Every structure is written in structure tokens, then in C-alpha cells.
């Protein structure tokens, strides 16, 4: 199994005002220029097991501990002003 195939990701469903959509791609989710989201992005990228962040997901190393993934998931889920749901995929 390749590392890419085994990688984990956290997938976020955003509040209507923040989520990227086909109709309005200007809403950039995790990549929004809003200062609050930029701070959140810096926090997420400070974890060594975070591989990259896309507008709607955070990709983790395949070797990332499940407890770390769940901790990051809970942290993002507490940002209720931004997300409605976060799932571990």
C-alpha cells in the first residue's frame, strides 16, 4: 500500500458563509484570507503530521497517531463559527 493510499484526512463541512461551493468558489474554506482562518491554518500546519490543507480538508500522514487525528478533529469541530461537521476519513 502506498503512503498516499494510507493517508488520513479530516473533511470539514462549513457554515454557509465560509464553505467553498461550485456557485461561489470565492469562499475558500480553510484557505480564506480572513485573519481568524489564517490563524487556524497556522495552528493546523504546526502539527508535524499534517501533510497539507485544502479548502475543505486537512490531510494527515499515514503514520499519524489516531489520538492526534481525533484531537485535531475535535479542535476543528469546536470552531462552530466556521464548521458544522468534521469527519475523519
Short mmCIF file of the C-alpha atoms (twelve columns), coordinates in Angstrom:
data_MODEL
# 
_entry.id   MODEL 
# 
loop_
_atom_site.group_PDB 
_atom_site.id 
_atom_site.type_symbol 
_atom_site.label_atom_id 
_atom_site.label_alt_id 
_atom_site.label_comp_id 
_atom_site.label_asym_id 
_atom_site.label_seq_id 
_atom_site.Cartn_x 
_atom_site.Cartn_y 
_atom_site.Cartn_z 
_atom_site.pdbx_PDB_model_num 
ATOM 1  C CA . UNK A 1  0.000   0.000  0.000  1 
ATOM 2  C CA . UNK A 2  1.420   3.408  -0.942 1 
ATOM 3  C CA . UNK A 3  1.730   6.225  1.587  1 
ATOM 4  C CA . UNK A 4  -0.816  8.292  -0.334 1 
ATOM 5  C CA . UNK A 5  -3.359  5.491  -0.224 1 
ATOM 6  C CA . UNK A 6  -2.911  5.075  3.536  1 
ATOM 7  C CA . UNK A 7  -3.024  8.786  4.357  1 
ATOM 8  C CA . UNK A 8  -5.840  10.054 6.542  1 
ATOM 9  C CA . UNK A 9  -7.790  13.231 6.136  1 
ATOM 10 C CA . UNK A 10 -10.180 15.364 8.123  1 
ATOM 11 C CA . UNK A 11 -13.065 16.538 5.987  1 
ATOM 12 C CA . UNK A 12 -14.970 19.643 7.037  1 
ATOM 13 C CA . UNK A 13 -18.479 20.795 6.276  1 
ATOM 14 C CA . UNK A 14 -18.536 24.571 6.608  1 
ATOM 15 C CA . UNK A 15 -21.098 27.096 7.738  1 
ATOM 16 C CA . UNK A 16 -22.835 28.564 4.691  1 
ATOM 17 C CA . UNK A 17 -20.823 31.803 4.819  1 
ATOM 18 C CA . UNK A 18 -17.440 30.022 4.732  1 
ATOM 19 C CA . UNK A 19 -17.704 26.863 2.676  1 
ATOM 20 C CA . UNK A 20 -16.371 26.563 -0.859 1 
ATOM 21 C CA . UNK A 21 -19.159 25.871 -3.346 1 
ATOM 22 C CA . UNK A 22 -19.466 25.433 -7.090 1 
ATOM 23 C CA . UNK A 23 -21.657 28.553 -7.273 1 
ATOM 24 C CA . UNK A 24 -19.251 30.704 -5.245 1 
ATOM 25 C CA . UNK A 25 -15.667 29.409 -5.311 1 
ATOM 26 C CA . UNK A 26 -14.563 32.662 -3.653 1 
ATOM 27 C CA . UNK A 27 -15.482 31.158 -0.287 1 
ATOM 28 C CA . UNK A 28 -12.248 29.325 0.299  1 
ATOM 29 C CA . UNK A 29 -12.902 27.340 3.474  1 
ATOM 30 C CA . UNK A 30 -9.568  26.700 5.232  1 
ATOM 31 C CA . UNK A 31 -7.771  28.871 2.648  1 
ATOM 32 C CA . UNK A 32 -9.834  32.018 3.207  1 
ATOM 33 C CA . UNK A 33 -7.868  35.260 3.723  1 
ATOM 34 C CA . UNK A 34 -9.889  36.014 6.890  1 
ATOM 35 C CA . UNK A 35 -7.455  36.591 9.814  1 
ATOM 36 C CA . UNK A 36 -9.231  34.050 12.050 1 
ATOM 37 C CA . UNK A 37 -8.943  31.333 9.433  1 
ATOM 38 C CA . UNK A 38 -5.319  32.250 8.658  1 
ATOM 39 C CA . UNK A 39 -4.541  31.778 12.368 1 
ATOM 40 C CA . UNK A 40 -6.361  28.434 12.377 1 
ATOM 41 C CA . UNK A 41 -4.381  27.390 9.287  1 
ATOM 42 C CA . UNK A 42 -1.088  28.261 11.011 1 
ATOM 43 C CA . UNK A 43 -2.111  26.171 14.029 1 
ATOM 44 C CA . UNK A 44 -3.053  23.210 11.835 1 
ATOM 45 C CA . UNK A 45 0.194   23.402 9.884  1 
ATOM 46 C CA . UNK A 46 2.208   23.493 13.116 1 
ATOM 47 C CA . UNK A 47 1.432   19.790 13.656 1 
ATOM 48 C CA . UNK A 48 4.247   17.700 12.136 1 
ATOM 49 C CA . UNK A 49 1.799   15.029 10.910 1 
ATOM 50 C CA . UNK A 50 -0.254  17.488 8.835  1 
ATOM 51 C CA . UNK A 51 0.751   16.945 5.194  1 
ATOM 52 C CA . UNK A 52 -1.283  19.708 3.566  1 
ATOM 53 C CA . UNK A 53 -4.516  21.664 3.841  1 
ATOM 54 C CA . UNK A 54 -7.080  22.040 1.065  1 
ATOM 55 C CA . UNK A 55 -10.161 24.289 1.173  1 
ATOM 56 C CA . UNK A 56 -12.337 21.504 2.630  1 
ATOM 57 C CA . UNK A 57 -9.901  19.023 4.194  1 
ATOM 58 C CA . UNK A 58 -6.747  18.537 6.226  1 
ATOM 59 C CA . UNK A 59 -4.501  15.710 5.036  1 
ATOM 60 C CA . UNK A 60 -2.514  13.799 7.652  1 
ATOM 61 C CA . UNK A 61 0.476   11.464 7.336  1 
ATOM 62 C CA . UNK A 62 -0.394  7.790  7.182  1 
ATOM 63 C CA . UNK A 63 1.760   7.335  10.285 1 
ATOM 64 C CA . UNK A 64 -0.230  9.910  12.277 1 
ATOM 65 C CA . UNK A 65 -1.429  8.545  15.592 1 
ATOM 66 C CA . UNK A 66 -5.197  8.061  15.774 1 
ATOM 67 C CA . UNK A 67 -5.288  10.027 19.036 1 
ATOM 68 C CA . UNK A 68 -3.628  13.000 17.333 1 
ATOM 69 C CA . UNK A 69 -6.076  12.827 14.414 1 
ATOM 70 C CA . UNK A 70 -9.018  12.740 16.825 1 
ATOM 71 C CA . UNK A 71 -7.566  15.628 18.824 1 
ATOM 72 C CA . UNK A 72 -7.192  17.784 15.710 1 
ATOM 73 C CA . UNK A 73 -10.704 16.778 14.631 1 
ATOM 74 C CA . UNK A 74 -12.156 17.875 17.999 1 
ATOM 75 C CA . UNK A 75 -10.203 21.155 17.861 1 
ATOM 76 C CA . UNK A 76 -11.536 21.999 14.390 1 
ATOM 77 C CA . UNK A 77 -15.068 20.887 15.331 1 
ATOM 78 C CA . UNK A 78 -15.042 23.392 18.233 1 
ATOM 79 C CA . UNK A 79 -14.724 26.205 15.680 1 
ATOM 80 C CA . UNK A 80 -18.518 26.343 15.376 1 
ATOM 81 C CA . UNK A 81 -18.392 29.794 13.761 1 
ATOM 82 C CA . UNK A 82 -16.652 28.078 10.823 1 
ATOM 83 C CA . UNK A 83 -17.650 24.413 10.573 1 
ATOM 84 C CA . UNK A 84 -20.801 22.396 11.105 1 
ATOM 85 C CA . UNK A 85 -19.180 18.954 10.967 1 
ATOM 86 C CA . UNK A 86 -15.730 17.366 10.804 1 
ATOM 87 C CA . UNK A 87 -15.195 13.721 9.886  1 
ATOM 88 C CA . UNK A 88 -12.133 11.512 9.846  1 
ATOM 89 C CA . UNK A 89 -11.720 9.780  6.513  1 
# 
